[in-house]
Amino acid sequence: MTTDPLVVFTPSGKRGRFPVGTPVLTAARQLGVDLDSVCGGRGICSKCQITPSYGEFPKHGVSVSDDALSDWNAVEQRYDDKRGLKPGRRLGCQAAIQGDVVIDVPPESQVHRQVVRKAATARALSMDPATRLYFVEVEEPDMHSPTGDLERLQRALKTQWDVENVTADLSLLSKLQPALRKGGWTVTVALHRDHTGAAARITEIWPGLHEGGLFGLAIDLGSTTIAAHLTDLETGEVTASSGLMNPQIRFGEDLMSRVSYVMMNPGGDVEMTNAVREALNDLALSIADEAGIDPALIVETVFVCNPVMHHLLLGIDPVELGQAPFALATSASLSLGAPEMGITAINPRARVYILPCIAGHVGADAAAVALSEEPGKSDDLVLIVDVGTNAELLLGNTTQVLACSSPTGPAFEGAQISSGQRAAPGAIERIEIDPVTKEPRFRVIGSDLWSTDDGFDAATATSGITGICGSGIIEAVAEMRMAGLLDPSGLIGSAEQTGTQRCIPEGRTHAYLLHDASADGGPRITVTQGDIRAIQLAKSALYAGARLLMDEMGVDTVDKVVLAGAFGAHISTKHAMVLGMIPDAPLDHVSSAGNAAGTGARIALCSVAARAEIERVVREITKVETAIEPKFQEHFVAANAIPHASDPFPHLSSVVTLPAVAFGAGGSGGQSGRKRRRRSAS
């Protein structure tokens, strides 16, 4: 019997089998994939643009051949001739499935655009940027003292500003003479002087006094999302923040999947490098447009990213990072010209600074968190957890700072979850379950009302209720545990065991029905046993990483926990602790740092002294390698229980009483689980 082709959609992760000849748009609609279409599939609106990917995808278990979709047709050609399609794009209503295929739905083709929740955190900054404006008066040329205009500009900078060793490239020289003459021999130059003592570079020149400002980009290049903050280099003020999905998701949701893609597909690294650079150029243009500035005024960019993203950004094959000893091509900071990295949407002479990496699995993003949060200056022992597809953890005080990474996977981002989606309007982000009635109420992105509030239906009429995002699934699992719907092992009880008809059979397990709009053609949103397992795996990896650092430090408790990243701002500390994501601590000692990596990038953007400081600090951080540490697996298995199989959680027990239930073999949800529960949370 012939098996229908398998279609995998990214970034949603939804998949299904469809007969040969099925249009991609039809498959997307049947799976509930967020693919837009206004014209009803006639190839007129172009809203359903998709990007097919070809090659080997071990994570998805798919090998995609070049003929996985039908041939380019006349409708697509007509649209391309009139309006243009980006290279590699197809129209979902015209491309028909011929074989197994992986299809990316770009942000502009999604009805519900993702909300990249990495806003800039308010922070007092010490302004000492690498690029500054200098107004200079230049001597006019004199036939009796023949010198070039550049040489007289260099002399003026030395005399008036005490700046020596100034260089300018050819593209700047072509602007120099017109600017000097138009400005009546006065010009304003943007001069880049970094902390290394290298020669100063003129990156831009304007006739007379330039008062249009000078800007830089602080970019947190994550595995899943890219967040950028457009920053005024004179004041440090964030003029605009924007973000988008990392287009590399279509090659693999987690870092090792992307490394595997490169291993299986020669040239795959080049594909991913080109994809992310194109996205960065689009992001720079959109953020400049949002702020109402000329992109040429962006003269400085700072990047923070994990090691795999670091290599793919730079155009370096990341395969060595996928195997011990996880060697980086370079761990040092880098100062480069933007064009060297394919960043062409901003000033052509803009400079790029990339923070140093700590080790093969702990990157510049962790260094940026260290710069922002300064654990090495804390008298208290502080654990900093930057949660993402690949989590970075720092543990330290004035005595020592340790670092590690932990492969949590994409479940915290809403991927690998049955009703999961990225954070977008209509996604459930907050959940409460009544412990008596077992009835849920929730909030969705785009509305401040709870589902039980008057006006909720009207407030969500536009977005609808479309799925559940990362913060929502974390709260859902924790709430199910607190309501007695879930036992410490992570098993969902039956309707008879839990006393609610919302616990419904699903194969040999059960699921919790959160929202059902199927009668009106809407989604049926459940939390399944598979969802619970995905979250258990993610949180166990996170907790095991923290325990390894604590073992290395010789402690069983920490004084403070700081949650960094998008989750830090959107997950309650109580839910994180009930789930067992983080070690036990007083809840008022658990705080959010927002997007600490992005804040670190802004600090480095605005201060050359901060760049020198983080380069020094990184050399003093001790790296703990989870991938080869024997105790990691032991900690991981114990952390599968909710909150934990053996580690006590006394502070949590003082504020939350977790029901003593057990739904496994012989468990009825009553006394059989009580003794086990006391060992877990006493």
For each residue, the residues with C-beta under 8 A, 3 or more apart:
1:
2:
3: 17
4: 17 18 19 20
5: 17 18 20 68 97 98 99 100 101
6: 15 16 17 62 100 101
7: 15 16 17 18 24 27 31 97 100 101 103
8: 13 14 15 57 60 62 101 102 103
9: 12 13 14 15 28 31 33 35 103 104 105
10: 13 102 103 104 105 249 250 253
11: 104 105 224 245 249 250 253 415 422
12: 9 33 34 105 415 420 421 422
13: 8 9 10 253 410 415 416 420
14: 8 9 31 32 33
15: 6 7 8 9 31 60
16: 6 7 27 30 31
17: 3 4 5 6 7
18: 4 5 7 22 26 27 30 97
19: 4 22 97
20: 4 5 96 97 98 99
21: 70 96 97 98
22: 18 19 26 27 96 97
23: 26 27 41 92 93 94 95 96 97
24: 7 27 28 35 48 50 69 90 92 93 95 96 97 103
25: 28 29 35 37 41 48 92 93
26: 18 22 23 29 30 41
27: 7 16 18 22 23 24 30 31 33 97
28: 9 24 25 31 33 35 48 92 105
29: 25 26 32 33 35
30: 16 18 26 27
31: 7 9 14 15 16 27 28
32: 14 29 523
33: 9 12 14 27 28 29 105
34: 12 105 110 111 112 421 424 466
35: 9 24 25 28 29 48 50 92 105 109 110 111
36: 47 48 109 110 111
37: 25 40 41 45 47 48 92 93
38: 45 47
39: 42 43 44 45 47 93
40: 37
41: 23 25 26 37 48 93
42: 39 45 93
43: 39 46 75 76 78 79 91 93 94
44: 39
45: 37 38 39 42 48
46: 43 49 79 83 85 91
47: 36 37 38 39 109
48: 24 25 28 35 36 37 41 45 91 92 93 109
49: 46 85 86 89 90 91 92 106 108 109
50: 24 35 89 90 91 92 95 103 104 105 106 109
51: 88 89 90 103 104 106 247 250
52: 64 68 69 88 90 95 101 102 103 104
53: 57 64 101 102 103 104 250 251
54: 64 65 66 68
55: 63 64 261 264 265 268
56: 62 63 64 261 264 265
57: 8 53 60 61 62 63 64 102 251 252 257 261 264
58: 61 257 260 261 264
59: 252 253 254 257 260
60: 8 15 57 102
61: 57 58
62: 6 8 56 57 100 101 102
63: 55 56 57 100
64: 52 53 54 55 56 57 68 99 100 101 102
65: 54 68 99 100
66: 54
67: 98 99
68: 5 52 54 64 65 97 98 99 100 101
69: 24 52 90 95 96 97 98 101
70: 21 73 94 95 96 97 98
71:
72: 76 77 90
73: 70 76 77 94
74: 77 78
75: 43 78 79 91 94
76: 43 72 73 79 80 85 90 91 94 95
77: 72 73 74 80 81
78: 43 74 75 81 82
79: 43 46 75 76 82 83 85 91
80: 76 77 83 84 85
81: 77 78
82: 78 79
83: 46 79 80
84: 80
85: 46 49 76 79 80 89 90 91
86: 49 89
87:
88: 51 52
89: 49 50 51 85 86 106
90: 24 49 50 51 52 69 72 76 85 94 95
91: 43 46 48 49 50 75 76 79 85 94 95
92: 23 24 25 28 35 37 48 49 50 95 103 109
93: 23 24 25 37 39 41 42 43 48
94: 23 43 70 73 75 76 90 91
95: 23 24 50 52 69 70 76 90 91 92
96: 20 21 22 23 24 69 70
97: 5 7 18 19 20 21 22 23 24 27 68 69 70 101
98: 5 20 21 67 68 69 70
99: 5 20 64 65 67 68
100: 5 6 7 62 63 64 65 68
101: 5 6 7 8 52 53 62 64 68 69 97
102: 8 10 52 53 57 60 62 64 250
103: 7 8 9 10 24 50 51 52 53 92 250
104: 9 10 11 50 51 52 53 247 249 250
105: 9 10 11 12 28 33 34 35 50 109 110
106: 49 50 51 89 109 110 247
107: 110 113 114 244 245
108: 49
109: 35 36 47 48 49 50 92 105 106
110: 34 35 36 105 106 107 113 114 424
111: 34 35 36
112: 34 421 424 425 426 427 463 466
113: 107 110 424 425
114: 107 110 225 244 245 422 423 424
115: 423 424 425 445
116: 225 226 227 242 243 244 245 423
117: 423 566 569 570
118: 220 225 227 241 243 565 566 595 598
119: 241 569 594 595
120: 229 238 241 595 598 599 602
121: 593 594 595 596 598 599
122:
123: 372 599 602 603
124:
125: 236 602 603 606 607
126: 606 607 609 610
127: 234 235 236 606 607
128: 606 607 608 609 610
129: 132 216 233 300 605 606 607 608
130: 192 193 194 195 300 351 353 608 611
131: 190 191 192 193 203 214 216 233 299 300 351
132: 129 190 191 193 214 233
133: 188 189 190 191 210 214 234
134: 157 160 161 163 188 189 191
135: 186 187 188 209 210
136: 153 156 157 160 161 186 187 188 189
137: 156 160 185 186
138: 149 152 153 156 180 185 186 187
139: 142 152 155 156 185
140: 185
141: 146 147 149 152
142: 139 145 146
143: 146
144:
145: 142
146: 141 142 143
147: 141 151 152 155
148: 151 152
149: 138 141 152 153 176 177 180
150: 153 154 168 173 176
151: 147 148 154 155
152: 138 139 141 147 148 149 155 156
153: 136 138 149 150 156 157 166 176 180 187 189 202
154: 150 151 157 158 166
155: 139 147 151 152 158 159
156: 136 137 138 139 152 153 159 160
157: 134 136 153 154 160 161 163 166 189 191
158: 154 155 161 162 163 164 166
159: 155 156
160: 134 136 137 156 157
161: 134 136 157 158
162: 158
163: 134 157 158 166 191 193 200
164: 158 200
165: 199 200
166: 153 154 157 158 163 191 199 200 201 202
167: 199 200 201 202
168: 150 172 173 176 201 202
169: 172 173 201 349
170: 173 174
171: 174 175 348 349
172: 168 169 175 176 202 203 204 205 349
173: 150 168 169 170 176
174: 170 171
175: 171 172 178 179 205
176: 149 150 153 168 172 173 179 180 205
177: 149 180 181
178: 175 181 182 207
179: 175 176 182 183 187 205 206 207
180: 138 149 153 176 177 183 185 187 207
181: 177 178 184 185 207
182: 178 179 207 208
183: 179 180 186 187 206 207 208
184: 181 207 208
185: 137 138 139 140 180 181
186: 135 136 137 138 183 207 208 209
187: 135 136 138 153 179 180 183 205 206 207 208
188: 133 134 135 136 205 206 208 209 210
189: 133 134 136 153 157 202 204 205 206
190: 131 132 133 202 203 204 205 214 299
191: 131 132 133 134 157 163 166 200 201 202 203
192: 130 131 200 201 202 203 299 300 351
193: 130 131 132 163 200 608
194: 130 198 335 351 353 608 611
195: 130 608 609 611 612
196: 335
197:
198: 194 335
199: 165 166 167
200: 163 164 165 166 167 191 192 193
201: 166 167 168 169 191 192 349 351
202: 153 166 167 168 172 189 190 191 192 205 349
203: 131 172 190 191 192 299 347 349 350 351
204: 172 189 190 296 299 347 349
205: 172 175 176 179 187 188 189 190 202
206: 179 183 187 188 189 210 212
207: 178 179 180 181 182 183 184 186 187
208: 182 183 184 186 187 188
209: 135 186 188
210: 133 135 188 206
211:
212: 206 293 294 297
213: 232 233 234 293 297
214: 131 132 133 190 232 233 234 297 299
215: 230 231 232 233 239 291 293 297 298 299 300
216: 129 131 230 231 233 298 299 300 301 302 605 606
217: 228 229 230 231 284 287 298 300 301 302 346 605
218: 228 229 231 301 302 598 601 602 604 605
219: 226 227 228 229 280 283 301 302 303 304 601
220: 118 226 227 228 304 305 365 368 595 597 598 601
221: 226 246 276 280 303 304 305 309 313
222: 225 226 227 246 305 306 309 365 388 389 597
223: 246 248 253 254 255 306 308 309 388 389 390
224: 11 245 246 249 253 388 389 410 413 422
225: 114 116 118 222 243 244 245 246 566
226: 116 219 220 221 222 243 244 245 246 276 279 280 283
227: 116 118 219 220 222 241 242 243 595 598
228: 217 218 219 220 241 242 243 283 284 287
229: 120 217 218 219 238 240 241 598 601 602
230: 215 216 217 238 239 240 241 242 287 288 290 291 293 298
231: 215 216 217 218 236 237 238 239 602 605 606
232: 213 214 215 235 236 237 238 239
233: 129 131 132 213 214 215 216 236 299 300 605 606
234: 127 133 213 214
235: 127 232
236: 125 127 231 232 233 602 606
237: 231 232
238: 120 229 230 231 232 241 602
239: 215 230 231 232 291 293
240: 229 230 287 290 291
241: 118 119 120 227 228 229 230 238 287
242: 116 227 228 230 283 286 287 290
243: 116 118 225 226 227 228 283
244: 107 114 116 225 226 279 282 283
245: 11 107 114 116 224 225 226 249 422
246: 221 222 223 224 225 226 249 276 279 309
247: 51 104 106 250 275 276 278 279
248: 223 251 252 258 272 275 276 312
249: 10 11 104 224 245 246 252 253
250: 10 11 51 53 102 103 104 247 275
251: 53 57 248 257 258 261 268 271 272 275
252: 57 59 248 249 255 256 257 258 260 261
253: 10 11 13 59 223 224 249 257 389 409 410 415 416
254: 59 223 257 258 389 390 407 409 410
255: 223 252 258 259 306 308 309 321 389 390 407
256: 252 259 260 322 407
257: 57 58 59 251 252 253 254 260 261
258: 248 251 252 254 255 261 262 272 308 312 318
259: 255 256 262 263 308 318 319 321 322
260: 58 59 252 256 257 263 264 322
261: 55 56 57 58 251 252 257 258 264 265 268 272
262: 258 259 265 268 269 272 317 318 319
263: 259 260 319 322
264: 55 56 57 58 260 261 268
265: 55 56 261 262 268 271
266:
267: 270 271
268: 55 251 261 262 264 265 271 272
269: 262 272 273 311 312 315 316 317 318 319
270: 267 273 274 315
271: 251 265 267 268 274 275
272: 248 251 258 261 262 268 269 275 276 312
273: 269 270 276 277 312 313 314 315 342
274: 270 271 277 278 342
275: 247 248 250 251 271 272 278 279
276: 221 226 246 247 248 272 273 279 280 309 312 313
277: 273 274 280 281 313 341 342 343
278: 247 274 275 281 282
279: 226 244 246 247 275 276 282 283
280: 219 221 226 276 277 283 284 343 345
281: 277 278 284 285 342 343 344 345
282: 244 278 279 285 286 345
283: 219 226 228 242 243 244 279 280 286 287
284: 217 228 280 281 287 288 295 298 343 345 346
285: 281 282 288 289 295 345
286: 242 282 283 289 290
287: 217 228 230 240 241 242 283 284 290 291
288: 230 284 285 291 293 294 295 297 298 345 346
289: 285 286 292
290: 230 240 242 286 287
291: 215 230 239 240 287 288
292: 289
293: 212 213 215 230 239 288 297 298
294: 212 288 297
295: 284 285 288 298 345 346 347
296: 204 346 347 348
297: 212 213 214 215 288 293 294 347
298: 215 216 217 230 284 288 293 295 301 346 347 350
299: 131 190 192 203 204 214 215 216 233 346 347 349 350 351
300: 129 130 131 192 215 216 217 233 350 351 352 353 605
301: 216 217 218 219 298 338 343 346 350 351 352 353 605
302: 216 217 218 219 352 353 354 355 601 602 604 605
303: 219 221 310 313 352 353 354 355 364 601
304: 219 220 221 354 355 363 364 365 367 368 597 598 600 601 604
305: 220 221 222 309 310 313 354 363 364 365
306: 222 223 255 309 310 361 362 363 364 365 366 390 392 405
307: 310 311 318 321 326 328 357 359 360 361 362 363
308: 223 255 258 259 311 312 318 321
309: 221 222 223 246 255 276 305 306 312 313 363
310: 303 305 306 307 313 314 328 354 357 363 364
311: 269 307 308 314 316 317 318 321 328 329
312: 248 258 269 272 273 276 308 309 315 316 318
313: 221 273 276 277 303 305 309 310 341 354
314: 273 310 311 329 334 341 354
315: 269 270 273 312 341 342
316: 269 311 312 329
317: 262 269 311 320
318: 258 259 262 269 307 308 311 312 321 322
319: 259 262 263 269 322 323
320: 317 323 326 327 328 329
321: 255 259 307 308 311 318 326 327 328 360 361
322: 256 259 260 263 318 319 326
323: 319 320 326
324: 627 628
325: 360
326: 307 320 321 322 323 359 360 361 625 627
327: 320 321 360
328: 307 310 311 320 321 331 357 359 360
329: 311 314 316 320
330: 334
331: 328 356 357 358 359
332: 356 615
333: 353 354 355 356 611 614 615
334: 314 330 352 353 354
335: 194 196 198 351 352 353 354
336: 340 341 351 352 354
337: 340 341 349 350 351 352
338: 301 341 343 344 346 347 348 349 350 351 352
339: 342 343 344 348
340: 336 337 352
341: 277 313 314 315 336 337 338 352
342: 273 274 277 281 315 339
343: 277 280 281 284 301 338 339 346 350 352
344: 281 338 339 348
345: 280 281 282 284 285 288 295
346: 217 284 288 295 296 298 299 301 338 343 350
347: 203 204 295 296 297 298 299 338 350
348: 171 296 338 339 344
349: 169 171 172 201 202 203 204 299 337 338
350: 203 298 299 300 301 337 338 343 346 347
351: 130 131 192 194 201 203 299 300 301 335 336 337 338
352: 300 301 302 303 334 335 336 337 338 340 341 343
353: 130 194 300 301 302 303 333 334 335 604 605 611
354: 302 303 304 305 310 313 314 333 334 335 336 364
355: 302 303 304 333 364 367 368 371 600 601 604 611 614
356: 331 332 333 364 367 614 615 618
357: 307 310 328 331 360 362 363 364 367 618
358: 331 362 363 366 367 403 618 621 623
359: 307 326 328 331 362 403 623 625
360: 307 321 325 326 327 328 357
361: 306 307 321 326 390 404 405 625 626 627
362: 306 307 357 358 359 366 392 403 404 405 623
363: 304 305 306 307 309 310 357 358 366 367 392 405
364: 303 304 305 306 310 354 355 356 357 367 368
365: 220 222 304 305 306 368 369 386 392 597
366: 306 358 362 363 369 370 386 392 394 403 405 597
367: 304 355 356 357 358 363 364 370 371 600 614 617 618
368: 220 304 355 364 365 371 372 596 597 598 599 600 601 603 604 614
369: 365 366 372 373 384 386 392 394 564 593 596 597 600
370: 366 367 373 374 375 376 394 401 403 600 614 617 618 621
371: 355 367 368 374 600 603 604 610 613 614 617
372: 123 368 369 593 596 597 599 600 603
373: 369 370 382 384 394 562 564 593 596
374: 370 371 377 378
375: 370 378 382 384 394 395 396 397 401
376: 370 396 397 398 401 617 620
377: 374 398
378: 374 375 381 382 396 397 398 560
379: 397 398
380: 397 559 560
381: 378 395 396 397 553 555 558 559 560
382: 373 375 378 395 396 397 558 559 560 561 562
383: 393 394 395 546 549 550 558 560 561 562 582 583
384: 369 373 375 393 394 395 561 562 564 593 596
385: 391 392 393 542 546 561 562 563 564 568 581 582
386: 365 366 369 391 392 393 564 565 568 596 597
387: 391 408 412 542 563 564 565 566 567 568 581
388: 222 223 224 391 392 408 412 413 565 566 567
389: 222 223 224 253 254 255 408 409 410 412 413
390: 223 254 255 306 361 405 406 407 408
391: 385 386 387 388 405 406 407 408 541 542 545
392: 306 362 363 365 366 369 385 386 388 403 404 405 406
393: 383 384 385 386 403 404 405 406 542 545 546 549
394: 366 369 370 373 375 383 384 401 402 403 621
395: 375 381 382 383 384 401 402 403 546 549 550 553 558
396: 375 376 378 381 382 399 400 401 402 621
397: 375 376 378 379 380 381 382 400 401
398: 376 377 378 379
399: 396
400: 396 397 553 622
401: 370 375 376 394 395 396 397 617 620 621 622
402: 394 395 396 549 552 553 621 622 623 624
403: 358 359 362 366 370 392 393 394 395 549 621 622 623 624
404: 361 362 392 393 545 548 549 623 624 625 626
405: 306 361 362 363 366 390 391 392 393 545 626
406: 390 391 392 393 541 542 544 545 626
407: 254 255 256 390 391 541 626
408: 387 388 389 390 391 411 412 538 539 541 542
409: 253 254 389 412 415 416 534 537 538 541
410: 13 224 253 254 389 413 414 415 416
411: 408 414 415 416 417 420 470 473 534 535 537 538
412: 387 388 389 408 409 470 473 474 535 538 567
413: 224 388 389 410 422 469 470
414: 410 411 417 420 421 422 423 427 467 468 469 470 472 473
415: 11 12 13 253 409 410 411 420 422
416: 13 253 409 410 411 420 534
417: 411 414 420 468 473 531 534 535
418: 526 527 528 530 531
419: 467 468 514 523 524 525 526 527 531
420: 12 13 411 414 415 416 417 467 468 469 470 473 531
421: 12 34 112 414 424 427 466 467 468 469
422: 11 12 114 224 245 413 414 415 427 469
423: 114 115 116 117 414 427 429 445 469 470 471 566
424: 34 110 112 113 114 115 421 427 445 466 469
425: 112 113 115 444 445 446 462 463
426: 112 444 445 446 460 463 464 465 466 467
427: 112 414 421 422 423 424 444 445 466 467 468 469 472
428: 431 442 443 444 465 467 468 469 472 476 514 515 525
429: 423 442 443 444 445 469 471 472 570
430: 442 443 450 471 472 475
431: 428 440 441 442 472 475 476 479 514
432: 440 441 442 450 475 479
433: 438 439 440 479 480 482 483 485
434: 437 438 439 440 441 483
435: 438 482 483 484 659
436:
437: 434 500
438: 433 434 435 483 484 485 498 499 500 502
439: 433 434 500 502
440: 431 432 433 434 451 479 502 514 515
441: 431 432 434 450 451 452
442: 428 429 430 431 432 450 451 472 514 515
443: 428 429 430 447 448 449 450 451
444: 425 426 427 428 429 447 460 463 465
445: 115 423 424 425 426 427 429 463 469
446: 425 426 460 462 463
447: 443 444 456 459 460 463
448: 443
449: 443 453 455 456 459 460
450: 430 432 441 442 443 453 456
451: 440 441 442 443 456 515
452: 441 456
453: 449 450 456
454:
455: 449 458 459
456: 447 449 450 451 452 453 459 460
457: 460 461
458: 455 461
459: 447 449 455 456
460: 426 444 446 447 449 456 457 463 464 465
461: 457 458 464
462: 425 446
463: 112 425 426 444 445 446 447 460 466
464: 426 460 461 522
465: 426 428 444 460 515 517 522 523 525
466: 34 112 421 424 426 427 463 523
467: 414 419 420 421 426 427 428 523 525
468: 414 417 419 420 421 427 428 472 473 476 514 525 527
469: 413 414 420 421 422 423 424 427 428 429 445 472 473
470: 411 412 413 414 420 423 473 474 566 567
471: 423 429 430 474 475 567 570 571
472: 414 427 428 429 430 431 442 468 469 475 476
473: 411 412 414 417 420 468 469 470 476 477 527 531 535
474: 412 470 471 477 478 535 567 571 575 576 579 581
475: 430 431 432 471 472 478 479 571 572 575
476: 428 431 468 472 473 479 480 512 514 527
477: 473 474 480 481 486 527 531 532 535 579 642
478: 474 475 481 482 574 575 576 578 579
479: 431 432 433 440 475 476 482 483 575
480: 433 476 477 483 485 486 492 512 527 532
481: 477 478 485 486 488 578 579 642 658
482: 433 435 478 479 578 656 658 659
483: 433 434 435 438 479 480 486 659
484: 435 438 493 498 659 661 669
485: 433 438 480 481 492 493 498 500 503 512
486: 477 480 481 483 490 491 492 493 532 642 661
487: 490 491 493 661 662 663 664 667 669 673
488: 481 641 642 645 658 662 673 676 677 680
489: 640 641 642 662 664
490: 486 487 532 533 536 640 641 642
491: 486 487 509 529 532 662 663 664
492: 480 485 486 503 509 510 511 512 527 529 532 663
493: 484 485 486 487 497 498 503 510 661 663 669
494: 497 498 503 505 510 663
495: 498 499 500 501 502 503 504 510
496: 499
497: 493 494 503 661 663 667 668 669
498: 438 484 485 493 494 495 503 669
499: 438 495 496
500: 437 438 439 485 495 503
501: 495 504
502: 438 439 440 495 512 513 514
503: 485 492 493 494 495 497 498 500 510 511 512 513
504: 495 501 510 511 512 513 526
505: 494 509 510
506: 509 510 511 526 528 529
507:
508:
509: 491 492 505 506 528 529
510: 492 493 494 495 503 504 505 506 529
511: 492 503 504 506 526 527 528 529
512: 476 480 485 492 502 503 504 526 527
513: 502 503 504 516 524 525 526
514: 419 428 431 440 442 468 476 502 525 526 527
515: 428 440 442 451 465 523 524 525
516: 513 519 524 525
517: 465 520 521 522 523 524
518: 521 522 523 524
519: 516
520: 517
521: 517 518
522: 464 465 517 518
523: 32 419 465 466 467 515 517 518
524: 419 513 515 516 517 518
525: 419 428 465 467 468 513 514 515 516
526: 418 419 504 506 511 512 513 514
527: 418 419 468 473 476 477 480 492 511 512 514 531 532
528: 418 506 509 511 531 532
529: 491 492 506 509 510 511 532 533
530: 418 533 534
531: 417 418 419 420 473 477 527 528 534 535
532: 477 480 486 490 491 492 527 528 529 535 536
533: 490 529 530 536 537
534: 409 411 416 417 530 531 537 538
535: 411 412 417 473 474 477 531 532 538 539 579
536: 490 532 533 539 540 640 642
537: 409 411 533 534 540 541 640
538: 408 409 411 412 534 535 541 542
539: 408 535 536 542 543 579 580 581 639
540: 536 537 543 544 580 636 637 639 640
541: 391 406 407 408 409 537 538 544 545 636
542: 385 387 391 393 406 408 538 539 545 546 581 582
543: 539 540 546 547 580 581 582 583 635 639 644
544: 406 540 541 547 548 626 632 633 635 636 639
545: 391 393 404 405 406 541 542 548 549 626 632
546: 383 385 393 395 542 543 549 550 582 583
547: 543 544 550 551 583 631 635 639 647
548: 404 544 545 551 552 624 626 629 631 632 635
549: 383 393 395 402 403 404 545 546 552 553 624
550: 383 395 546 547 553 555 556 557 558 583
551: 547 548 554 631
552: 402 548 549 622 624
553: 381 395 400 402 549 550
554: 551
555: 381 550 558
556: 550
557: 550 583 584 585
558: 381 382 383 395 550 555 561 583 585
559: 380 381 382 585 589
560: 378 380 381 382 383 585 589 590 591
561: 382 383 384 385 558 573 582 583 585 589 590 591
562: 373 382 383 384 385 568 590 591 592 593 596
563: 385 387 567 568 571 573 576 582 590 591 592 593
564: 369 373 384 385 386 387 568 592 593 594 595 596 597
565: 118 386 387 388 568 595 596 597
566: 117 118 225 387 388 423 470 569 570 595
567: 387 388 412 470 471 474 563 570 571
568: 385 386 387 562 563 564 565 571 592 593 594 595 596
569: 117 119 566 592 594 595
570: 117 429 471 566 567
571: 471 474 475 563 567 568 575 576
572: 475 575 576
573: 561 563 576 577 587 590 591
574: 478 577 578 587 655 656
575: 474 475 478 479 571 572 578 579
576: 474 478 563 571 572 573 579 581 582 590
577: 573 574 580 581 582 584 585 587 590 643 649 651 652
578: 478 481 482 574 575 642 643 652 656 658
579: 474 477 478 481 535 539 575 576 642 643
580: 539 540 543 577 639 641 642 643 644 649
581: 385 387 474 539 542 543 576 577
582: 383 385 542 543 546 561 563 576 577 585 590
583: 383 543 546 547 550 557 558 561 647
584: 557 577 643 647 648 649 650 651 652
585: 557 558 559 560 561 577 582 589 590 651
586: 589 590 651
587: 573 574 577 590 651 655
588:
589: 559 560 561 585 586
590: 560 561 562 563 573 576 577 582 585 586 587
591: 560 561 562 563 573
592: 562 563 564 568 569
593: 121 369 372 373 384 562 563 564 568 596 599
594: 119 121 564 568 569 598 599
595: 118 119 120 121 220 227 564 565 566 568 569 598 599
596: 121 368 369 372 373 384 386 562 564 565 568 593 599 600
597: 220 222 304 365 366 368 369 372 386 564 565 600 601
598: 118 120 121 218 220 227 229 304 368 594 595 601 602
599: 120 121 123 368 372 593 594 595 596 602 603
600: 304 355 367 368 369 370 371 372 596 597 603 604 614
601: 218 219 220 229 302 303 304 355 368 597 598 604 605
602: 120 123 125 218 229 231 236 238 302 598 599 605 606
603: 123 125 368 371 372 599 600 606 607 610
604: 218 302 304 353 355 368 371 600 601 607 610 611 614
605: 129 216 217 218 231 233 300 301 302 353 601 602
606: 125 126 127 128 129 216 231 233 236 602 603 610
607: 125 126 127 128 129 603 604 610 611
608: 128 129 130 193 194 195 611 612
609: 126 128 195 612 613
610: 126 128 371 603 604 606 607 613 614
611: 130 194 195 333 353 355 604 607 608 614 615
612: 195 608 609 615 616
613: 371 609 610 616 617
614: 333 355 356 367 368 370 371 600 604 610 611 617 618
615: 332 333 356 611 612 618 619
616: 612 613 619 620
617: 367 370 371 376 401 613 614 620 621
618: 356 357 358 367 370 614 615 621
619: 615 616
620: 376 401 616 617
621: 358 370 394 396 401 402 403 617 618
622: 400 401 402 403 552
623: 358 359 362 402 403 404
624: 402 403 404 548 549 552 629
625: 326 359 361 404 628 629
626: 361 404 405 406 407 544 545 548 629 632
627: 324 326 361 632
628: 324 625
629: 548 624 625 626 632
630: 633 634
631: 547 548 551 634 635
632: 544 545 548 626 627 629 635 636
633: 544 630 636 637
634: 630 631 637 638
635: 543 544 547 548 631 632 638 639
636: 540 541 544 632 633 639 640
637: 540 633 634 640 645
638: 634 635 641 644 645 646 647
639: 539 540 543 544 547 580 635 636 644 645 647
640: 489 490 536 537 540 636 637 645
641: 488 489 490 580 638 644 645 680
642: 477 481 486 488 489 490 536 578 579 580
643: 577 578 579 580 584 647 649 652 658 680 681
644: 543 580 638 639 641 647 649 680
645: 488 637 638 639 640 641 680
646: 638 679 680
647: 547 583 584 638 639 643 644
648: 584 681 682
649: 577 580 584 643 644 652 653 680 681
650: 584 653 654 682
651: 577 584 585 586 587 654 655
652: 577 578 584 643 649 655 656 681
653: 649 650 656 657 658 681 682
654: 650 651
655: 574 587 651 652
656: 482 574 578 652 653
657: 653
658: 481 482 488 578 643 653 677 680 681
659: 435 482 483 484 677
660: 671 673 674 676 677 678
661: 484 486 487 493 497 667 669 670 673 677
662: 487 488 489 491 667 668 669 672 673 676
663: 487 491 492 493 494 497 667 669
664: 487 489 491 667
665:
666: 672
667: 487 497 661 662 663 664 672 673
668: 497 662 672
669: 484 487 493 497 498 661 662 663 672 673
670: 661 673
671: 660 674
672: 662 666 667 668 669
673: 487 488 660 661 662 667 669 670 676 677
674: 660 671 677 678
675: 678 679
676: 488 660 662 673 679 680
677: 488 658 659 660 661 673 674 680 681
678: 660 674 675 681 682
679: 646 675 676 682
680: 488 641 643 644 645 646 649 658 676 677
681: 643 648 649 652 653 658 677 678
682: 648 650 653 678 679
